[in-house]
Amino acid sequence: MCGILGKISTDRQPIIPPLFVRQLDTMISRGPDSYGVLLANLNTGHNRSSYRRPPEANGDFFDVALGHRRLSILDLSEAASQPMADEEGRFWVTFNGEIYNFAELRHELLGRGHTFRTDHSDTEVLLHVFMEWGEGCLSRLRGMFAFGILDLKSRRLFLARDRMGKKPLYYRTGPEGFQFASELKAILADHRVPRRIDPVALSQYLMYHWIPSPRTIYQGISKLPAAHCAWVSLDHPEKIEAKEYWTLQYRPEEERGLEDWIEEFNAEFTESVRLRMISDVPLGALLSGGIDSTTVVRVMSRLGGSRVKTFSIGFEEEDYSELKWAREVAARYSTEHYEEIVRPDAIGLLPQLAAQYDEPFADDSAVPTYYVCHMARQHVTVALSGDGGDELFAGYNRYDTFQKLKRFDCLPLLLRRFVFGVGADLWPGNLTGKGFLTLLSQDSYGRYREQRGKSEVLRFLKTDVRANLLGRGDPHDFFTRAWASAPQEPISRMQYVDTKTYLPEDILVKLDRASMLNSLETRCPLLDHKIVELAARIPVRLKYNNNGKKFLLKQLLLSELGQPFLSRKKKGFSVPLNRWLRGQLHGHVSERLLSANNHLPDEIDQHEIKRLIRSYETGNRDLSRYIWNLLMLDAWSEVYGSKTTQ
C-alpha cells in the first residue's frame, strides 16, 4: 500500500521541491519503505525523477509533479519504484493499491507486443493496461486502487478510484493550480490551501458520523467518489471531468436453488481469496469471530501451505467481546492465533486517530480496528479481512428493525406523521422511545434515512448555521440519490444504499486509515467486484429470511462450526461505549466538552451540548454515540485548528 501525490501549477509559479517532499512525507505511514518524485516542465518536456534523495530544482522551472511513498508488497526491487514511466517517458503513474489479476493481464499484454522491465510489478502492468485501453482499462482491473496517470504528450492527467472505494483520493482546484493525494493532510501541508469548514459537511458528520463523497470537511477540497474516474487538463485543471464507470445492478435469479448458489459462491470466493494471498511479504487475517472473517479464514486455511496467522480483539465486557468465538475458529482451522483486550484507556488514542483520519470521523469501532491492525503489523505486512459481508448478505440488525416497523404501514402516512410525529416532538429527549416514535412517523425513505442519520442532532448547530444550510446544499443529497437508484425490494434497497454510502464512506475509510497508520496492507476478498456482482444475483430469500441474516454464508459454515456458532446474536465490532462513558470516562466527557476551552468549532451551539450531557446523565436513553461524535469532533478540531468557517 502506498501514498500518492500530484500537483499542477497554473499560477506561473514553479513547483517547490522541498514543499512537495514535505507534503509527500505527511503520508509516510502509508509508505515507509521508499519514496519517489517526478518533476516536469510542460512547455519544454524536460523532466527529472528521483528515488533516493529529495529532488532539487537547480534553477529549472517545473510546473507538474508526481510523488509516491511506497509500502513494498509485490516486486520489492528498485525497478518497481514509482512514479513509474513507460519506455518512451510519455506516461507516468503513481499508484496506491493492488491489481490482483496483474499476471493474467501481463500475459495478455505480452501477446499484444508489450514488453516489461520488471519481473512481476502490478504497477507496470497497470501502466501498460492504460496505454493499451485508455479509460477502458478500468473494466479489466480486479483490485483496489487509486491512481494518477500523467500523459505528457496529450497534456492530461487521468485519475481513478476502485469500484468499492477501498483506496482514497482527495483533490483540490484553486488559484495555485490542481493537486491530488491519498490523504487530506498532504494537501493541507501546502500553506496556500485555506481551511474553511463546509457547514453542509459538518451537518453530515453530526448526523451520519462521517462525511460522504464528494464533500470533505473543508470547502474547496473534494473526494473522488468510489467507482469514479476523472480527466484533468494540465492547461485548464479547473475543468475536471469526473464520471462513474461502474455501478451495481441487482438482478436476482430466482429459479436456482441453495446448493447451486453455495457451489458457485464457494468457487468464486476461493479464487478471490487465492488472488489476495499473492504477496512477497508475510500475510495473515483479521479475525473478529464473526461470520464474515470466519469465512475468509476457512478458505485461507485450505489454500495456504503453512498455518494462517490470525489476530483478534476483545473487551473485558463479555457481552461485547467475541473472543470466545474467534478462539473457536482459530482452533477449528488450526491457525497461529494472537489476541488483545481493549480497555477504556484506549480513549487516549483520540488525538492520534483524529490526525490520521484528517476529517471528523466518529465510528467508535475505529478504536478496536486500530488495535487489531497494530497487533497484526508486529507479525505480518498484509492481512485479509471480512469487511463487506453485512452489505452483501444483509447482515445488519437495522434490517430487522426496518422490517418490523413496516407492520405499522397499514396506517395512513398522514395519520402516522400526526400521531407518532407529534408524540416524538413531545417525548422527553432523555427517555428511551423518542427515536422509535420518530421512525414510526416516517415513510420507508425517511425511516431508513433516520436510522442512518439522526436529524435531531442538527440542534447542535447554531441557529444561524442551520438557517443557512438549505442555501448551501442538502445534507441528505447523497442518501437520496442512492435510494432513488436502488431496487424496489426493501432488503435489496437497504443493501444497495449501504453499499453506495456506508460501506465506502465509513467501513472502508475506517479500515484504510487504521491499517495505514500501522503500515499494514488490508485486503477484502468479499469485496472483489466479481463477488459483489455475484451476491447481487442471489435471491433475497437466500440472504435474509425467517431463519436469520446471512443465510447462505451460514449454510456454508454449518457443517464445520455448528448451529450455536451461527445462531448467536450479532455483536458487531463496536466498543461498550455507553458503559465506558457512564463509567470510567465520565470525567473525560465533562473535561473535554463542558470546558470553556474546548476545541469544538464555532458553528457548534455550546448550550445544546450542555443539554445533551445533562439529558444523558439524568435519563435512561443511550445518547453515547452523540457524545462520542462530539468528542471526536473536539479532538479533530484540536489537531487541525479548525475553529471557524472564515
Protein Blocks (a to p, Z undefined) as FASTA:
>chain_A
ZZddddddfehpacdfklmmmmmmmmmmmmmmbccdddddfknopacddfkbccdfklpa
cfbdcddddddfbhpbfklpccdddfkomaccddedddfklmmmmmmmmmnopacfbfbl
cklmmmmmmmmnmmmlmmmpgcddddddddfklopacddddfkopagcdddddfkbccdd
fbfklmmmpmklccdddfklmmmmmmnopacdfbdfbehiacddehiacdddfklmmlcc
dddfbdcdddddfkbcfklmmmmmmmmmmmmmmmmmgcfbdcddddehpaklmmmmmmmm
mmpmbdcdddddddfblmlpcklmmmmmmmmnopacddddddfklmmmmmmmmmmnopac
fbfklmmmmmmmmmmmmmmmbdcdfehjlmmnopafklmmmmmmmmmmmpcfklmmmmmm
mmmmmpcfkbghjlmmmmmmpcfklmmmmmmocfklmmmpcfklmmmmmmnocfklmmmm
mmmmpcfblklmmmmmmmmmmmmmmmmmmmmmmmmmnopacddfklgfklmmmmmmpcfk
lmbcfkbghklmmmmmmmmnojmlmmpccebjadcfklmmmmmmmmmmmmmmmpmkbcbd
fkbcfklmmmmmmmmmmmmbdfklmmmmmmmmmmmmmmnopabfZZ
